[in-house]
Amino acid sequence: MAPRVITVASQKGGVGKTTTAINLGHALALDDKTVLLVDLDPQGQLAIGLGMKPEPGVYNYLANDQPLRDVVRATGRTKLHLVPGNKRTSSAQMTLLGEGTDLVTLVARRFVEPFNGTPQYVIFDTAPSVGTFLEGALFAANVVVIPVATQTLAVHGAAALLETLKRLQEARGWAGEILIQPTRFDAVRRSEHQQALDLIQQLFEGYKVLPLIHEAIALQQAMTVGKSIYEFEPDGRPAKEYAPLYWAARGTYR
């Protein structure tokens, strides 16, 4: 059985993309699911957010043809593993494009097709810009999670990403599910953020829009010390607010 593939994507930085990938991945691992996180973002933030060092794992696997087992890293968390990335991820993309490689299909072929039952989930964290690795991760996905900060620019960035998905649907027959995850709702700036939340509901009518996740110092602090929210503050509001995403990403709505 092929793994369930979840791609966390945004064309706007600062929306909680990597935070979402880490917390969703760890939530699944805590529920006894085997999870492979793959960092396609040259910033290498997945490793940093897990208390690890960025490495050229994606580059070595895709451009240097190292075996997958040699680039997968244990995270110190049961059933949660990582293929790290760093700035050389961009070099991998340039190298492969220069060789005429179809990177859209390459991502699925190299990170998804080799598996038969383990891991049960592959989660891609992607760069906040349009590129072929991003499109490959979108094309490979059963589920695309789009974190959208409750800010006007972030909302329009998410709308642009939907256009990319529509192109993949038309050109390549992509048929995955799209989940819209509002993030960073600030109660102090409630009026401004409520307007953005209303815009989310308007622009993404017909899509699954999940309950919002509030701005929380605990989420920032957890990333800073290299922990998921389930390690840093498991009984706090942020951990509880991520629950609907967990169930939706699994395909079970509550």
N, C-alpha and C positions, 0 to 999 in steps of 0.2 A: 504494500500500500504506500502510495506517495505521501509525503508530509503535507500538512495544511500550511500554505504559504501566506504570510501576512506581511504586507509592505506598509511601513509608516512613512508618509511622504508629505512634503509641503514645498511650495515654491517661495515661501517666506520664512526667514530665520526667526528665532526667538519665540516660537509658538509652542514649545514643549515637545518637539518631535522626538529627540533622543530620550528625554525623560519618559515619554510614553512608551517607547520601544523597550526600555529597560524594565519598567514596572509591569508592563504586559508580559514580557518574557519571564520575569521572576514569578509573577502570579501563576502562570501556567506550570512552571517548574515546581512551585510549592504544592500544586495540585497533582503532583506525580507524573507530569508530562515531560518528555524529553524535548528540549528546546535548543536550537542552534541560532544564535544571533549572528548576523553578518553585517559588518560595517562598511557600507559603500560610500561613506562620507569621508573625504580626505582630511577632515579635521580630527578624526579618530576619537570622537567624543564617547562612543560606546565603551571603549576600554577605560577611559578616564572616569566615566560615571560608575564603573564597576570596581574602581580602585586598582586598575591595571595600567600598563603602559601601552600606548599606541605602537603598533608594529606593522610592517608591510605585508601582512598576511594575504590580503586580497591581491596585491601586486604579485607576490610570489606564486600564488595558486594560478592566477589567470595568465600572467605574462611570462613567468619563469617555469611553469608547468611542474611545480612542486606538488607532491601528493597531498590530498586534502588533509590526511591525518597529521601531516607535518605542520600545518598552519592553524589547526583548531587548538584553542586554548581552554583549559579548565578555568572556570571563574571562581572556584572555591565555594560554589553553591551547587548542591545536588541537582543533577539533571540539566543544568544550565551551562552551555558552552558558547564560545565566541570565536568567530574568524575576525580578527582585528584589522583595522585599516589605519593608514596614516597618509601623509601628503603624497606618497608614491602611488596611491590609488589613481590619482589623476594621470600619472605617467603610464599606468597600465592601460587606461582607456585610450590614450594617444597612441601607444604602441600597437594595440590591437586594431584600432581604426586604420593605422598606417598599413597594416597587413590585409586590410579589406575584410575584417571579421564582422559578421552581423552580431553586434553586441546585444541586441534585443533578445535574440534567442539564446545567446551564449550564457547569460545569467541563469536562465532556467536549466539549461543543459548541464552546467557545471555545478550549480549549487542545489539543484532539486532532483534531477533525474538519477543521480547515483544512489539515492537512498531508497530503501525498501523497509519501511516501518520504523526506522530510527534515523534521525529524530522524528518525533511526531509533528513538530512545528518548526518551520524556518521563518525567522523574522528578519526582514531587511530594514536597516536604517539607511536613509538615502540623503544625498546632498540637497540643500535647499535651492536647487536650480535645475533647469531642464538640461538633460544630457542623456546619452545612450545608456549608461548604467542605470539611471533613474527609470528610463523607459523599459529597460530589461526587467528591473525589479517589479515595475507595475504589471508588465505582461505576464510575469511568472506567478503573480499573486492570485490566490483564491479570494482574498479580502484586502482591500486598500483602506487603511485608516488615515484620515486627513485631519490632523490636529489644526484647529482654527482658533487663534487667540481672538478674544472679543474686542478687536480693534479693526477699524475700517480697512486699513491696508492689508491686514492678514486675511480678511474675508475675500477681498478681490484676488489675492494670491491663490486662495483655495479654488475660486471660480476658474482661474487660469489652468490649474492642475486638472480640473474636470474636463477642460477642452482637450488636454493631452490624452486623457483616458478615452474620450470620445473618438479621437483619431485612432487609438489602438483598437477600439471596438470595430471601427469601420474598415481599417486596413488589415488587421490581423485576427479579427474575430474574438478579441478578449471578452470574457463573459463573467468576470468576477463581481464581487459585491463591494459596495462603497459605503463606508461608515464615516460620518462627519462627527468629530469630537471637539466641541467647544472647550477652550482652555483659557486659563489666566483671567477669569472673571474677577474683577476688583470691586469689592463692595464699597470701598471708599470713593471710587469714581463710578458709582452705580449708574448714573444717568447716561454717561457716555458709553459705558460697556453694555447697558441694556439696549441702547440703540443698535450697537453692533450685533448683539444677540438676536434682535428682531430682524436685522438684515440677513443673518444666517438662516433663520427660519424661512424668510421670503425667497432668497436666492436658491436654497437647496431643498425646496419643496419637492416631495417625491422621493428624496433620499432618506436614509435612516440617520436622523440627527439625535445623538445621544445626550443624556443629561450633562450639564456643564461641570467642569472642574474649576474650582476657585483658585485664584492666585494664593500661594501659600509659601511662607518662608521655609517650612519644613521640606518642601520639594527641592528648593534651591540648596538647602543645607545638606540634604541627603546626597545630591549630586556632587557637592563639594568634597565630601568625605568618602565618596566612592561606594555608596550604598543605595539600594533600592528603598522605596518608601516603606516596604514591608519589613525591612531590617531597621530602619531609622525610627519610624513611628507607626507601627503596625495597627494601632487602634485609633489613629487620628482620622480627621475628616478626609484628607487627600486619599488615603488608602481605601476608604469606603467609597469615595467618589469614582475611583477607577473600576469598581466592581461591574457597572453596566457594560463598560468596554470589554472587560474580560469575558463576560457571558456572550456578548454580541460577536466578538472575534472568534469564539468557539462555535458560533452558529446556534447558540441557545439564548433566547431572549427572556429576561426576567423583569 
